[in-house]
Each structure stands twice: as structure tokens, then as C-alpha cells.
Amino acid sequence: MLASSYQRVRLWSGITAITLNLSMAWMLFALAPVLQRLLPHWPFAALLAVCLAGGMLLLLPFELLMGHAVERLVERSEQSLGRWLADWCRGAARYFVASLCGGLVFGYGAGLWWPWRVGFTFLLLAVCFFAGEYQSRLGPRSWRPAEGPDPDFDNDVRDALAAMKHPPVRLRWIEDSDSFAANGFSIGPTFLAGDDETGLPAVGMTTSVVKYLTPHQAALMAVREVFQHRAGFRRTALLICLVWLLAGLAMIWSAPLVIGALPALNSALLGMAIMTTWCFVALFVWPAWNRYWNRRADGFLLTHAPVEAVRELLILLQQLNATDIELPRRKSYIFHPIPPLADRLHSLSPNEPNPPPAVLP
């Protein structure tokens, strides 16, 4: 499958998943009175658990198709069905517990003393902050450490960084994942400078980097990730997420003032539907923010390498990671978090025509 075709499938499957979740949330809210009539003697917590479990099971076939079957079809994953289901169960358990706790608070929220609501809000913000920091230490995606594939490659990357007059960066090797074939990302606490004596974060790289990229290209990838870390990309992104979450909670707490008091189950499901809708709205904000930072990072690479080297790296990474997509320009700028490759290359050298794509080794 071509990179653009694969990425189109990923994009529209993601949009479909959000739409299904959105529809499911409001459908459960609409069916709450029916469930209460069918199970009149069940406690609120049990009814809420049934709604959550039912919604997750209804979405499982779609997630299995797009999260496992398509990845296997295009040979971007060797994960077995059993291992995928085990990962799904772990993620579903975390989501179930978090949603159940939040739903219980939302359900009883109308009767809670206002300091309890404020306390829960700040507790949730704190949990999300520390979860984000924990994820930053491990990387923006789930990954598994790997042995360095080639010690000489590490040394060559260090030499390339020295030639660029960039401080040395500590590399951590990780296994390839379904999300990308060759890439790198900074690892370290978001609100601190770094985790070693240089003040720079470590940079994790997939083992495929050695196969497809030269040491100089890998060094450029490390420079890019360090720049985004030190320029505050992750820090600002985390703050935006926390503010966005706070705004969503404010809408949930104010809902009874607008529509009146509701039974506990209705209030809980309404809160979840509002938050799901608010997360859907974020899809029109986050991609634009991500595209802005992509362009900033691309431009920063020009301070460490000639434009030809940067252009070649972007073309190669696009082919390896299937990050480009063929969509009408208007749609790509609404939904896609990465600018089209042609636009990225044009911004590097506006007066030069784009070169033909590089051929993978």
C-alpha cells in the first residue's frame, strides 16, 4: 500500500473512531431512561458500569479491524492477535476505571458541595499532569527498549553532532512500533531542561534508523527533537490540554444550571457526552498547532545543515513513516497534523522546485 493510501486509511479511520465514540456517548445518554426502566433496582454505579462496558464492546470490532487487521495487511505490524487483544484489554481496563470514577462524580455532581467539585477538578488536572509527565519520560508513544544495533553508528552520530557544533545527545534505542518505521523523539520531563549534565533530554530512536538513515541524518533528527523539547513544544501542548480539560469540566458543572437537575445516571452520561464532544472539537485545534511546530522544527534544521540535506531527510522520513497524504488542500489543513510534504519542502526553499522523491535503499 502506498504511503499516501495508508495514511489516508489511518486518517479517516481515526475520524470515524471519533465519530463513533461521539455517537455512542450521546446514544447512551439518550438510552439512560430506557435502561433505568429495564433495571429499576440496579444501583447507579452498576448501571453506569453496564453502559461503559457495553459501549466499549460495541466499538471493539471496529478497533480490531483498524488497529490490527489493517496494520497486518500492509505489513507494518507483526503483532499477534492475542498480543493485540491483551494490549486492548489493558487499555480498556484503564479507560473503564477512569471513566467509572469520573462518571460517579458527574452523576452525583449536582448534589455535591461546590468545594468538592473544585477539589475534584484540580485533582483530575493534577492526575492528567502527572500522567503527561510520566508519558514524557517514557516517550509520546508506548515503546520497548532495545539494544543498540550498532555501536559504531552511535559514535558516528556523536561525531556528526560535534561537526554541527551541537552538544552531545544521549541516544536510547527502542523497538520499531506500528506507528512509525524510523523516527526519534525526546525523552525527559516536560518542565525540566533535561536528565543529564548537558541539560539536554535523551532522544529515543527506533532501530530501523540504522538501516535507512545515515548517521548525519540521525543526528539531524536528534537536533530536531531537542529543539522542540527546549523550545517548549511539549510544555505548551500539555498546558493547552490542561486548559482544554478545565474548560470541558466547567461546561459539565454548569450543565444543570442550563437544563435543570437530572437523575444520577443521566448526569454521568451527559458529562461523558459533553467531554467526548469537547475532545472532538479539539481535533480542529491540535492539528494546526502541530503543523506550526513542524514548520518551526524544519526551519531550525537549516541552522545545522544545508537545505539539500534537510529536504532529503524530510522526503525519506515521509516515505518510511507514511506521513504524507493525498487530500484536497482544505481537508488536509483541517484534519492532518503534519503539513503536506510539498509545502514543507517549499517553505525550506521557496524559490526552488521540489526534487523527485528519493528512492529507499
HELIX and SHEET records of a PDB file:
HELIX    1   1 ALA A    3  LEU A   38  1                                  36    
HELIX    2   2 PHE A   44  LEU A   64  1                                  21    
HELIX    3   3 LEU A   65  ALA A   69  3                                   5    
HELIX    4   4 VAL A   70  LEU A   73  1                                   4    
HELIX    5   5 LEU A   81  TYR A  108  1                                  28    
HELIX    6   6 GLY A  109  GLY A  111  5                                   3    
HELIX    7   7 TRP A  114  LEU A  138  1                                  25    
HELIX    8   8 PRO A  151  ALA A  163  1                                  13    
HELIX    9   9 SER A  208  TYR A  212  1                                   5    
HELIX   10  10 PRO A  215  ALA A  231  1                                  17    
HELIX   11  11 PHE A  233  ILE A  259  1                                  27    
HELIX   12  12 ALA A  264  ALA A  282  1                                  19    
HELIX   13  13 TRP A  286  LEU A  301  1                                  16    
HELIX   14  14 VAL A  307  ASN A  321  1                                  15    
HELIX   15  15 ARG A  329  PHE A  335  1                                   7    
HELIX   16  16 LEU A  341  LEU A  348  1                                   8    
SHEET    1   A 3 LEU A 171  ILE A 174  0                                        
SHEET    2   A 3 ALA A 202  THR A 206  1                                        
SHEET    3   A 3 GLY A 184  ILE A 187 -1                                        
END                                                                             
